Amino acid sequence: MVWLFHYLSLLNIVDALITYYGLEMAIITELNPLMARIYEIHPSLFILLKLSLSMFLYVFILFKMVPTSRLIKGFAYTASVFYTIVFGLHCWWLVLLY
């Protein structure tokens, strides 16, 4: 499970930077209504929130308190699959646009 928390954290950080770049260059739009609103409030708040979510996962790793219940494992694996797909789409769109 620790590797999965690392994966989600790193994916989130890289995705935050790519999404921020895409939004700033006006080549993509944020489809998540909550994150779109946060970006509209201030782009720095968007980055701060995304990085905070990654740091939250790293706190579990740092204190060796990564949950191992079946429910959390299911959520983590599902999130990883969907987030990988979303990340792939973001990268694909950026490649197509350049």
N, C-alpha and C positions, 0 to 999 in steps of 0.2 A: 504493500500500500504506500510506503514511503516514496517509491519511485513514481507512483501515480500522482502524488501530491507535487513532487518536483516537476513532473511533466505538465500538469495543469498550471502551475505557477509560471513556468518558463513560457509556455504557450500563451498565457494571458499577457505577459509582459511584451512579448514580440508582437502579438496581435494588437495590443494597445498602441504600440509605436507605428505599426503599419496602418491601422485604422486612422490614427491621428493624421498621419501623412496624407492618406487618401482623402480625408475630410477637408484638411487644410488646402489641398490642391483642387478640391471640388471635383474629384474624379470618382468618388463613391459617396453613398449616403448611408447613414446609420439606420438600419431597419428596426433595431430594438428601440421602442418608443421611450423607454426610461433613459437609456444611454444617450439617445438623440437629444432629449430635453436637457440632460446634464451637460452635454456638449454645447448646446445653445446658451445655457447659463454662462459657462466659461470653459473653453477648451482645456485649461489647466486643471479644472475640477474633474473633467473627464479622465485625464491622465492620472491624477491623484487617486481617484476612486479605483481605477483599474490596478494601479500599483499597490494600493492598500489591500485589495482582495488577494493579490499574490502574496503579500507579506503576511496576511492572515493565515494562509496555508503554511507558510514557512514557520510561523510560530508553533504550529502543531509539530512540525518536524524538529525544530530546535529543542522543544521541551519533551521530545520523545512521547508525544501523546496523540499520535495519529490514530484516529478511530479505526477499529477493525470489524465492526459489526457488519452483518450481511447487508443491512439497509444502506449504510454509508458506502460500502464497496459497490453496491448497485448504482447508487447515485454517482459515485466517482467514475466508474466505468462508462456509464451512460453520458455523463458530462464530457468525458474525454472523447468519445466517439463523435458526439454532435459538435463539440468545439473544434475538433480536428477538421471536420467537414466545413464548418464556417470559416476557419482559418485558411483552408485550402481555397475556398471561393474568393476570399479577400485577395490572396496571392494571385490567383488566376486572373481576377479582374484587373489587378495592377499590371500584370504581365501583358494582357491584351491591350491595355491602354497605352503601353509604351512600346 
